[in-house]
Amino acid sequence: MQQCQTIISLAQWITFLWQALPKKLRPTLLELLFGCMISRSGHITQAYLAISPARFWNTYYKVLQKGAWSWMALTKQWLTLICQIILPEEILFVIDDMIVFRSSKKAPSVALHHDHAKRPNRPKYVWGQMMVCLGVVCRVGKRWAALPLITRMIPSVGNKSKVAAAILLTKVLNQWIQAGFKVRILLDAWYMKQSLINEALQLNMHVIGQVRRDTALFLPPEPKTKSGPGRPRKYGLKLSLALVQDMFSLQQIYINAYGKERLFEFYCFTAKVRFLKGRTSVLVWCRFVQDSGKWTKWHLLLSTDMSLNGENIIARYAKRWLIEACFNELKNTFGLKEAWQQTRQVMARWRCLICLAYGIPRLLSLVFGHAAGQQLLSIPWRKNRPATAGWTAQALALIFRNSRVRDFWDRKEQKLVFQEMILEQHFRKTA
């Protein structure tokens, strides 16, 4: 049965992930993962009540508070699993930030942050926890999705900034990536800083991102014909948008970006970038037609990878927007905005389980597609629509709610094994 194949893959994936955890704690953390995936509320209490727990509540409290396990090791195993399933020729990572609103002053790392989203009916500064997130963009056929890897909270005291947190995530990522993969990091304008870009380049990673419209760009200087006093010129003619439009040819192309095929206009050229100390990069001035039929403003994209052309740069940078949908589902559908712990360490552990509770159903829907999702949970009014993480998690909730998840863990073989009789009974009822 196709339905059982999806569940068998789920068991194989979790078995691989749980190899990064101590054997003694694997059944308890498995219950927390399934409870978090079924309840989707962000509260540990709701995760505890969503299953049929085999231990008292203080067992789950202690495994999060005092358990000797590493959430970083679990995240590394998660990235390894993604790479084995997707088998990418290149890996696209995204670094971005989000704010989780809080009303309490006792929450860890809570502070007053500037909300650059500029949404209506919201103050310019909000009280909450600032998190810098590292995500990976995955592709299966024509389907794309962004999966969360690491979320790091910015301390409320000290001089640690979002750029410093992004540099740290880049260093951690370099230790996890196997040799042979082409790594490109997608950044928005706020993170396009010299320190972060130089760190990525030193680690053999390339950066694609949007930069300010007033970024100082120069052509290479003309060769010096006569010897004379002074050092050789570093920069040539300064480039503005008007000058680029006069010097380079306009190109038009349809690119699948931001949810549909859109018409783009762009100018592609190479230039020396002053904020990168004169490093030669590929620049793209681009704009596209909105749903209203009007052109957007001109935006400037920068790529440190000289092998990419304008079309490739635009297509790759457009995939950065997938992380925004990931943030929205994490906070509002899978309960990250309700997650609460008293210390940074325990909060990081619980966030890791929430990210897995979102990432595993999202990866299932990405790999198996709409047909498998329709078989797991039939929704007649959503025909020919892409399967989502919430759809897949709801299907898993119908199967495993109030079940003794601990009984599915084979302690001798150290793997997750679902009883075929239970699965067949469920699919027979839903057929």
Secondary structure in CASP SS format (residue, H / E / C, confidence):
PFRMAT SS
TARGET T0000
AUTHOR 0000-0000-0000
METHOD secondary structure of the structure
MODEL  1
M C 1.00
Q H 1.00
Q H 1.00
C H 1.00
Q H 1.00
T H 1.00
I H 1.00
I H 1.00
S H 1.00
L H 1.00
A H 1.00
Q H 1.00
W H 1.00
I H 1.00
T H 1.00
F H 1.00
L H 1.00
W H 1.00
Q H 1.00
A H 1.00
L C 1.00
P C 1.00
K H 1.00
K H 1.00
L H 1.00
R H 1.00
P H 1.00
T H 1.00
L H 1.00
L H 1.00
E H 1.00
L H 1.00
L H 1.00
F H 1.00
G H 1.00
C H 1.00
M H 1.00
I H 1.00
S H 1.00
R C 1.00
S C 1.00
G C 1.00
H C 1.00
I H 1.00
T H 1.00
Q H 1.00
A H 1.00
Y H 1.00
L H 1.00
A H 1.00
I C 1.00
S C 1.00
P C 1.00
A C 1.00
R C 1.00
F C 1.00
W H 1.00
N H 1.00
T H 1.00
Y H 1.00
Y H 1.00
K H 1.00
V H 1.00
L H 1.00
Q H 1.00
K C 1.00
G C 1.00
A C 1.00
W C 1.00
S C 1.00
W H 1.00
M H 1.00
A H 1.00
L H 1.00
T H 1.00
K H 1.00
Q H 1.00
W H 1.00
L H 1.00
T H 1.00
L H 1.00
I H 1.00
C H 1.00
Q H 1.00
I H 1.00
I H 1.00
L C 1.00
P C 1.00
E C 1.00
E E 1.00
I E 1.00
L E 1.00
F E 1.00
V E 1.00
I E 1.00
D E 1.00
D E 1.00
M E 1.00
I E 1.00
V E 1.00
F E 1.00
R C 1.00
S C 1.00
S C 1.00
K C 1.00
K C 1.00
A C 1.00
P C 1.00
S C 1.00
V E 1.00
A E 1.00
L E 1.00
H E 1.00
H E 1.00
D C 1.00
H C 1.00
A C 1.00
K C 1.00
R C 1.00
P C 1.00
N C 1.00
R C 1.00
P C 1.00
K C 1.00
Y E 1.00
V E 1.00
W E 1.00
G E 1.00
Q E 1.00
M E 1.00
M E 1.00
V E 1.00
C E 1.00
L E 1.00
G E 1.00
V E 1.00
V E 1.00
C E 1.00
R E 1.00
V E 1.00
G C 1.00
K C 1.00
R E 1.00
W E 1.00
A E 1.00
A E 1.00
L E 1.00
P E 1.00
L E 1.00
I E 1.00
T E 1.00
R E 1.00
M E 1.00
I C 1.00
P C 1.00
S C 1.00
V C 1.00
G C 1.00
N C 1.00
K C 1.00
S C 1.00
K H 1.00
V H 1.00
A H 1.00
A H 1.00
A H 1.00
I H 1.00
L H 1.00
L H 1.00
T H 1.00
K H 1.00
V H 1.00
L H 1.00
N H 1.00
Q H 1.00
W H 1.00
I C 1.00
Q C 1.00
A C 1.00
G C 1.00
F C 1.00
K E 1.00
V E 1.00
R E 1.00
I E 1.00
L E 1.00
L E 1.00
D C 1.00
A H 1.00
W H 1.00
Y H 1.00
M C 1.00
K C 1.00
Q H 1.00
S H 1.00
L H 1.00
I H 1.00
N H 1.00
E H 1.00
A H 1.00
L H 1.00
Q H 1.00
L C 1.00
N C 1.00
M C 1.00
H E 1.00
V E 1.00
I E 1.00
G E 1.00
Q E 1.00
V E 1.00
R C 1.00
R C 1.00
D C 1.00
T C 1.00
A C 1.00
L E 1.00
F E 1.00
L C 1.00
P C 1.00
P C 1.00
E C 1.00
P C 1.00
K C 1.00
T C 1.00
K C 1.00
S C 1.00
G C 1.00
P C 1.00
G C 1.00
R C 1.00
P C 1.00
R C 1.00
K C 1.00
Y C 1.00
G C 1.00
L C 1.00
K E 1.00
L E 1.00
S C 1.00
L H 1.00
A H 1.00
L H 1.00
V H 1.00
Q H 1.00
D H 1.00
M H 1.00
F C 1.00
S C 1.00
L C 1.00
Q E 1.00
Q E 1.00
I E 1.00
Y E 1.00
I E 1.00
N E 1.00
A E 1.00
Y C 1.00
G C 1.00
K E 1.00
E E 1.00
R E 1.00
L E 1.00
F E 1.00
E E 1.00
F E 1.00
Y E 1.00
C E 1.00
F E 1.00
T E 1.00
A E 1.00
K E 1.00
V E 1.00
R H 1.00
F H 1.00
L H 1.00
K C 1.00
G C 1.00
R E 1.00
T E 1.00
S E 1.00
V E 1.00
L E 1.00
V E 1.00
W E 1.00
C E 1.00
R E 1.00
F E 1.00
V E 1.00
Q C 1.00
D C 1.00
S C 1.00
G C 1.00
K C 1.00
W E 1.00
T C 1.00
K C 1.00
W C 1.00
H E 1.00
L E 1.00
L E 1.00
L E 1.00
S E 1.00
T C 1.00
D C 1.00
M C 1.00
S C 1.00
L C 1.00
N C 1.00
G H 1.00
E H 1.00
N H 1.00
I H 1.00
I H 1.00
A H 1.00
R H 1.00
Y H 1.00
A H 1.00
K H 1.00
R H 1.00
W H 1.00
L H 1.00
I H 1.00
E H 1.00
A H 1.00
C H 1.00
F H 1.00
N H 1.00
E H 1.00
L H 1.00
K H 1.00
N H 1.00
T H 1.00
F C 1.00
G C 1.00
L H 1.00
K H 1.00
E H 1.00
A C 1.00
W C 1.00
Q C 1.00
Q C 1.00
T C 1.00
R H 1.00
Q H 1.00
V H 1.00
M H 1.00
A H 1.00
R H 1.00
W H 1.00
R H 1.00
C H 1.00
L H 1.00
I H 1.00
C H 1.00
L H 1.00
A H 1.00
Y H 1.00
G H 1.00
I H 1.00
P H 1.00
R H 1.00
L H 1.00
L H 1.00
S H 1.00
L H 1.00
V H 1.00
F H 1.00
G H 1.00
H H 1.00
A H 1.00
A H 1.00
G H 1.00
Q H 1.00
Q H 1.00
L H 1.00
L C 1.00
S C 1.00
I C 1.00
P H 1.00
W H 1.00
R H 1.00
K C 1.00
N C 1.00
R C 1.00
P C 1.00
A C 1.00
T C 1.00
A H 1.00
G H 1.00
W H 1.00
T H 1.00
A H 1.00
Q H 1.00
A H 1.00
L H 1.00
A H 1.00
L H 1.00
I H 1.00
F H 1.00
R C 1.00
N C 1.00
S C 1.00
R C 1.00
V H 1.00
R H 1.00
D H 1.00
F H 1.00
W E 1.00
D E 1.00
R C 1.00
K C 1.00
E C 1.00
Q C 1.00
K E 1.00
L E 1.00
V C 1.00
F C 1.00
Q C 1.00
E H 1.00
M H 1.00
I H 1.00
L H 1.00
E H 1.00
Q H 1.00
H H 1.00
F H 1.00
R H 1.00
K H 1.00
T H 1.00
A C 1.00
END
